[in-house]
Amino acid sequence: MIRLLCAALALAFALPAPIAADQPTITFGSAVSLTGPLAREGTLTREGYDIWQAYVNSHGGLKVGKTSYHVEIKYYDDESLPENAANLAGRLIDQDHVNFLLGPYGTGTSFTVAQIAERKKIPMVQGNGAAEKLFNSGFTYSFAVLTPAKFYLTGIIDLVLAQNPKPRTIAVTYASDAFSQDVASGAVDYAKAHGLNVVYDNKYPPNPTDVSSLVSAVKNANADVFLNAGHLQDALLVAKGLKEQNVPARAYGYSVGPDTPDFTESLGKDANDVFGGSQWSTAVKYTGVAGFYRTPSEYSEAFERVYHRPADYHNADGTAACLAFQYALLRAGSLDPQKVRDALADLDVTTFYGPITFDKRGVNMTKPMIVQQIQNGKLVTVWPRAIADAKPVYPTPDWGKR
């Protein structure tokens, strides 16, 4: 709570004062995880929303038709529970009378909120729910700016197959939630299709406290490449288990974890040379349209001025969801939910985050994933080669030599 308050004060003083006073207000609502096992990722999501809100309000407001609106975002803590997220989304619409919904963190919560959005016919844009379950349920009022889950780890597979010596075997572990299972199945299918032998493929229960038996099984599989599909807290638990049991591999990769500052802070040198699939980095040289920070570097610099650390992809995901609304509202010229929904469905815009164009399911299929690696405590982009700002460290040094 103190961290959020300090960041809010920094936002208030970091940007110029609003151009107009006494503006009408447009209100967005979000039930997001601020406590519980997904609290860290939920907080990163909120930061992404907040920096957009501060920018818009400090630059005259959000333009809709001939009117510029002051932006407010109403938050509730869903405590990382999907059922809470659904109830709170209903409260935001029925009691708080928000105009639109910004997504929660995670597939489970995003799915329950999408059901409410569909029932109430209120558009929602989210950047942190990536499982196919979300996109194959016939929702017409929900949109996702991020690349779907099944692609999260495929870039790491491409990277290692381009190295020498080329790996021959791979082990995949994953959490039992829908997102993680989609990430894992996508990675397993991709690995098999590209000639890798999957020697271990198994899940663990949600919010695990002990993964020692899983790690032992991975060690016995003796795979060249280890990949984990999960969330920050279980990624940290698995990574520590791999170190404790001295599990060797030529490469270690995670769907969530390496991109967050917490990963390096928690693991120290043991985080070095680990790969992570990422939705975004400053190495990707997009130039967005006017109305917000146009390049990844501009966004990252602005974010760091406020939060005193680099933006991670969860932050950028959240901000991109807001930008989808911004440009759809500009296109619609109206606050009418149906007109805004239709404008989102027809959106075709490039932002600092990349292209945002939704298919018929509401999925942004135009933006590729990238691969990052922690090198000497610093996160760098190593794949695809065309945009990399560093060469990958491969094979990974033995434990204790990083």
Buried (B, 14 or more C-beta within 10 A) or exposed (E): EEEBEEBEEBBEEBBEEBEEEEBEEBBBBBBBBBBBBBBBBBBBBBBBBBBBBBBBBBBBBBBBEEEBBBBBBBBBBBBBBBEBBBBBBBBBBEEEEBBBBBBBBBBBBBBBBBBBBBEBEBBBBBBBBBBBBBBEEEBBBBBBBBBBBBBBBBBBBBBBBEEEEEBEBBBBBBBEBBBBBBBBBBBBEBBEEEEBEBBBBEBBEBBBEEBEEBBEBBBEBEBBBBBBBBBBBBBBBBBBBBBEEEBBBBBBBBBBBBBBBBBBEBBEBBBBBBBBBBBBBBBBEBEBEEBBBBBBEBBBBBBEEBBEEBBBBBBBBBBBBBBBBBBBBBBBBEBEBEBBBBBBBEBEBBBBBBBBBBEEBBBBBBBBBBBBBBBEEEBBBBBBEEBBEBEBBBBBEEBEEB
